[in-house]
């Protein structure tokens, strides 16, 4: 018996409110509720930000990579809650220690490896690494607050 779950796109969209063009997680390969997860983002040439970042040399903006890591954390949070509470929103409170190591380009597959550092009440802290073929492209530590969707 496995102690983790996988999530396909339809399940992801039930757990977080993001939609195209801002949904940054295509699937989750492995999620251990309350602990960690590995999200997948297939970076395609169709991403709207590539039109201006940068023409002739498309590079995924670092803030979008951090957003993908945060959405993966949001999935971990919501999957950790009882089923009746899984529609809560997760908002950034802080982003610390963000580092961008290598450019992410169309055609790459980002593995969004996220683990919980600390969780207390409505505030959760995560550390994430975005990898391509095992190489760290970006990393960050960030804190988020969980709120009821109707309170937003």
C-alpha positions as CSV (number, residue, x, y, z in Angstrom):
1,X,0.0,0.0,0.0
2,X,1.3,3.5,-0.9
3,X,1.3,6.3,1.5
4,X,1.1,8.9,-1.2
5,X,-1.4,10.1,-3.8
6,X,-1.1,11.3,-7.4
7,X,-3.3,14.0,-8.8
8,X,-4.4,14.6,-12.4
9,X,-5.4,17.9,-13.8
10,X,-9.2,17.5,-12.9
11,X,-8.3,16.8,-9.3
12,X,-5.8,19.7,-9.2
13,X,-8.5,22.1,-10.4
14,X,-10.8,20.9,-7.5
15,X,-8.2,21.7,-4.9
16,X,-6.8,25.1,-6.1
17,X,-8.7,28.0,-7.7
18,X,-6.1,28.8,-10.4
19,X,-7.0,28.4,-14.1
20,X,-5.3,28.9,-17.4
21,X,-3.2,30.9,-18.1
22,X,-2.2,31.0,-14.4
23,X,-2.5,27.3,-13.5
24,X,1.2,26.2,-13.2
25,X,0.8,22.6,-12.2
26,X,-0.2,20.0,-14.8
27,X,-0.1,16.9,-12.5
28,X,1.3,15.7,-9.2
29,X,3.4,12.6,-9.3
30,X,3.7,12.1,-5.6
31,X,1.9,13.9,-2.7
32,X,2.2,12.9,0.9
33,X,-0.5,15.0,2.7
34,X,0.9,17.3,5.3
35,X,4.5,16.7,4.3
36,X,5.7,16.9,0.7
37,X,4.8,16.7,-3.0
38,X,6.3,16.6,-6.5
39,X,4.3,18.7,-9.0
40,X,4.9,18.6,-12.8
41,X,4.9,21.7,-15.1
42,X,5.3,21.0,-18.8
43,X,6.7,24.3,-20.1
44,X,5.4,24.9,-23.6
45,X,6.1,27.5,-26.2
46,X,2.4,28.6,-25.9
47,X,2.9,30.1,-22.5
48,X,1.6,33.7,-22.8
49,X,4.6,35.2,-20.9
50,X,7.0,34.0,-23.6
51,X,5.7,36.6,-26.1
52,X,7.5,39.3,-24.1
53,X,10.0,37.4,-21.9
54,X,12.0,37.4,-24.2
55,X,11.3,37.6,-27.9
56,X,13.8,35.3,-29.7
57,X,15.1,33.9,-26.4
58,X,12.1,32.7,-24.4
59,X,12.8,32.2,-20.7
60,X,10.2,31.4,-18.0
61,X,10.1,34.3,-15.5
62,X,11.4,33.4,-12.1
63,X,8.3,34.6,-10.4
64,X,6.3,32.1,-12.4
65,X,8.6,29.3,-11.3
66,X,8.1,30.3,-7.6
67,X,4.3,30.5,-8.3
68,X,4.4,26.9,-9.6
69,X,6.2,25.8,-6.4
70,X,3.6,27.7,-4.3
71,X,0.7,26.1,-6.2
72,X,2.3,22.7,-5.4
73,X,2.4,23.7,-1.8
74,X,-1.3,24.8,-2.0
75,X,-2.1,21.3,-3.3
76,X,-0.3,19.7,-0.3
77,X,-2.1,22.0,2.1
78,X,-5.6,21.3,0.6
79,X,-5.0,17.6,0.3
80,X,-4.0,17.5,4.0
81,X,-7.3,19.0,5.1
82,X,-10.5,17.0,5.7
83,X,-12.4,16.6,2.4
84,X,-15.0,19.2,3.5
85,X,-12.2,21.9,3.9
86,X,-10.4,21.2,0.6
87,X,-11.6,24.4,-1.0
88,X,-9.5,26.8,1.1
89,X,-7.2,29.3,-0.6
90,X,-3.5,29.6,0.2
91,X,-2.0,33.1,0.0
92,X,1.7,34.1,0.0
93,X,2.9,35.9,3.2
94,X,6.6,35.9,2.3
95,X,9.1,34.6,-0.1
96,X,12.6,34.0,1.3
97,X,15.9,32.8,-0.1
98,X,14.7,32.6,-3.7
99,X,17.5,31.6,-6.0
100,X,17.4,31.2,-9.8
101,X,20.2,28.9,-11.0
102,X,19.5,28.2,-14.7
103,X,17.0,29.5,-17.3
104,X,13.9,27.5,-17.9
105,X,12.9,27.3,-21.6
106,X,10.0,25.9,-23.6
107,X,10.1,22.1,-23.9
108,X,11.5,21.6,-20.4
109,X,9.6,19.6,-17.8
110,X,9.8,21.1,-14.3
111,X,9.7,18.8,-11.3
112,X,8.4,20.9,-8.5
113,X,9.8,19.3,-5.3
114,X,8.1,20.9,-2.3
115,X,8.3,20.0,1.4
116,X,6.7,21.5,4.5
117,X,9.2,23.1,6.9
118,X,6.6,24.1,9.5
119,X,2.9,24.3,9.8
120,X,0.9,25.9,12.6
121,X,-2.7,26.8,12.4
122,X,-3.3,28.9,9.3
123,X,0.4,29.6,8.6
124,X,2.5,27.1,6.7
125,X,6.2,27.4,5.6
126,X,7.5,25.4,2.6
127,X,10.8,24.9,0.8
128,X,10.8,24.1,-2.8
129,X,13.1,23.2,-5.7
130,X,12.3,23.4,-9.4
131,X,14.3,20.8,-11.2
132,X,14.8,19.8,-14.8
133,X,16.5,16.4,-15.4
134,X,17.7,16.4,-11.8
135,X,19.3,19.9,-12.0
136,X,18.1,22.6,-9.7
137,X,16.8,25.5,-11.8
138,X,15.3,27.5,-9.0
139,X,14.6,27.2,-5.3
140,X,12.8,29.2,-2.6
141,X,11.5,29.1,0.9
142,X,8.1,30.7,1.4
143,X,5.3,31.1,3.9
144,X,1.6,31.1,3.2
145,X,-1.6,31.6,5.0
146,X,-4.7,29.4,4.6
147,X,-8.0,31.2,4.4
148,X,-11.6,30.2,3.7
149,X,-12.4,30.9,0.0
150,X,-15.3,33.1,1.0
151,X,-13.1,35.2,3.3
152,X,-10.8,36.2,0.4
